[in-house]
Amino acid sequence: MTPDPAGAASAEGAADGPAAVGVGPWPGGPEAWPTVDDGDGPRPDPRYDPELLAAGDRRNVADHYRYWTVDAIVADMDARRPADRQLHVAIENWSHDLNIGSVVRTANAFNAAGVHVVGRRRWNRRGAMVTDRYLHVHHHPDARTLAGWAAGPEPARGSRLPVIGIDNVPGSVPIEGHPLPPRCVLLFGQESTGLTPEAQDVCDVVLHITQHGSTRSVNAGAAAAIAMYAWAARHL
């Protein structure tokens, strides 16, 4: 039996001081912790982390995943991702761009099949708010290597993945109305410089987000969120 932990043990909205994030210890103590029964009698549900059940879960996770282990969350997200609809997100990383963490967090929100860091292996994780722990994060030294990965055979992935660049460079086409494929890699550049020429060369197409104001470009993190939403609205 598994009650609703968010409703039963939430520490949010406490009268004394600011609301706490997440939920407190599982109500009822260890005797009430979630169990499963495979026919041989009840046993502890392996999806749940005993330390979180005992101490509470203050992580930035959806209520459905409260108290779950990281491995269990990753496995469930993988299982819920249709094989014929696979979104991968790639980000060029040549400088200490704070937007990379924001892009990773958004990729988690849309259950991307993978996040690919192109360039420097180390990246600023601050904006990701630990959401990268629940994603498959890969590293490629350059755009050509990413393109080779996207073109190569991989049983879990199937055939080649088109690489779709997102940037307002000359020759790019509007994302509005463009048939984003159900299986693809969305490739984003740095905040200041956008996609490098090398990255543009490996793209099947480069799309831009149509703007109606005076600013030259949309923030890289915001552009990534718009592009991922455009893909999700069509395929999820």
PyMOL commands that set and color helices and strands:
alter all, ss='L'
color gray80, all
select helices_A, chain A and resi 5-9+30-32+50-55+63-65+70-79+99-109+126-128+131-134+143-151+197-202+220-235
alter helices_A, ss='H'
color red, helices_A
select strands_A, chain A and resi 35-37+42-44+86-93+114-119+137-140+163-166+173-174+183-188+205-208
alter strands_A, ss='S'
color yellow, strands_A
deselect
rebuild
show_as cartoon
